[in-house]
Amino acid sequence: MVDLSGGARARVLLVGMKIPPNYGPRYADGFEKIFRDLAAERRLALVPFFLERVALSPGMMQDDGLHPTAAAQPVMLDTLWPQLKPMLRR
């Protein structure tokens, strides 16, 4: 996706995620590292963890514990906006 976006001359904001801890620290650390490494290798803007401000906040996640609620959407935008806004001006 990064290659296709670059080929279309689109700017890429890589939005990182973290895997739930029940996968174990080795898998979780490796999963998170993929985003950091890809951003460094391709010189991409990176938001390390999209759900940083909502994942552990009451009322921000659905009952499955994985997906954000509608109430979380503005907070998620606030997480992205500092990286996204400058990219839109170029």
TARAGI-V360024 format. One record per residue. N is the residue number from 1. RES is the residue in three letters. SS is DSSP state (a for helix, b for strand, c for the rest). PHI is phi in degrees with one decimal (NA if undefined). OMEGA is omega in radians with two decimals (NA if undefined). Layout:
# TARAGI-V360024
<<N & RES & SS & PHI & OMEGA> <N & RES & SS & PHI & OMEGA>>
This chain:
# TARAGI-V360024
<<1 & MET & c & NA & 3.11> <2 & VAL & a & -63.8 & 3.13> <3 & ASP & a & -63.2 & 3.14> <4 & LEU & a & -63.2 & 3.12> <5 & SER & a & -64.5 & 3.11> <6 & GLY & a & -62.9 & 3.10> <7 & GLY & a & -63.3 & 3.10> <8 & ALA & c & -90.3 & -3.13> <9 & ARG & c & 62.9 & 3.08> <10 & ALA & c & -88.1 & 3.02> <11 & ARG & c & -83.4 & -3.07> <12 & VAL & c & -115.2 & 2.97> <13 & LEU & b & -110.7 & 3.14> <14 & LEU & b & -81.5 & -3.08> <15 & VAL & b & -109.3 & -3.07> <16 & GLY & c & -82.2 & 3.09> <17 & MET & c & -131.8 & 3.01> <18 & LYS & c & -122.7 & -3.13> <19 & ILE & c & -89.6 & 3.11> <20 & PRO & c & -55.9 & -3.04> <21 & PRO & a & -64.6 & -3.13> <22 & ASN & a & -68.5 & 3.06> <23 & TYR & a & -79.5 & 3.13> <24 & GLY & c & 96.4 & -3.06> <25 & PRO & a & -64.0 & -3.12> <26 & ARG & a & -62.5 & -3.14> <27 & TYR & a & -67.9 & -3.11> <28 & ALA & a & -62.7 & 3.12> <29 & ASP & a & -63.9 & 3.12> <30 & GLY & a & -64.6 & 3.12> <31 & PHE & a & -61.2 & -3.14> <32 & GLU & a & -66.0 & -3.13> <33 & LYS & a & -64.3 & 3.14> <34 & ILE & a & -55.9 & -3.11> <35 & PHE & a & -66.4 & 3.13> <36 & ARG & a & -62.1 & -3.11> <37 & ASP & a & -65.0 & 3.14> <38 & LEU & a & -63.4 & 3.12> <39 & ALA & a & -61.8 & -3.14> <40 & ALA & a & -67.6 & -3.10> <41 & GLU & a & -62.4 & -3.07> <42 & ARG & a & -100.4 & -3.13> <43 & ARG & c & 56.3 & -3.11> <44 & LEU & c & -101.8 & 2.95> <45 & ALA & b & -65.9 & -3.05> <46 & LEU & b & -136.1 & 2.87> <47 & VAL & b & -103.4 & -2.98> <48 & PRO & c & -58.5 & -3.11> <49 & PHE & c & -145.4 & -3.07> <50 & PHE & c & -55.7 & -3.07> <51 & LEU & c & -98.1 & -3.07> <52 & GLU & c & -47.5 & -3.03> <53 & ARG & c & -93.9 & -3.12> <54 & VAL & c & -123.0 & -2.99> <55 & ALA & c & -55.6 & -3.09> <56 & LEU & c & -112.3 & -3.12> <57 & SER & c & -91.5 & 3.14> <58 & PRO & c & -56.1 & 3.09> <59 & GLY & c & 81.8 & -3.11> <60 & MET & c & -96.7 & -3.14> <61 & MET & b & -120.2 & 3.09> <62 & GLN & c & -68.4 & -3.08> <63 & ASP & c & -58.8 & 3.13> <64 & ASP & c & -73.4 & 3.13> <65 & GLY & c & 74.7 & -3.09> <66 & LEU & c & -113.0 & -3.01> <67 & HIS & c & -113.3 & -3.12> <68 & PRO & b & -72.2 & 3.09> <69 & THR & c & -85.6 & 3.06> <70 & ALA & a & -60.8 & -3.14> <71 & ALA & a & -63.4 & -3.12> <72 & ALA & a & -79.1 & -3.02> <73 & GLN & a & -58.6 & 3.10> <74 & PRO & a & -62.9 & 3.12> <75 & VAL & a & -68.3 & 3.10> <76 & MET & a & -64.2 & 3.07> <77 & LEU & a & -61.1 & 3.11> <78 & ASP & a & -61.3 & 3.10> <79 & THR & a & -70.2 & -3.11> <80 & LEU & a & -80.7 & -2.92> <81 & TRP & a & -53.9 & -3.13> <82 & PRO & a & -59.1 & 3.10> <83 & GLN & a & -87.2 & -3.05> <84 & LEU & a & -74.7 & -3.04> <85 & LYS & a & -55.9 & 3.13> <86 & PRO & a & -62.9 & 3.14> <87 & MET & a & -70.5 & -3.12> <88 & LEU & a & -77.5 & -3.10> <89 & ARG & a & -81.1 & -3.04> <90 & ARG & c & -73.9 & NA>>
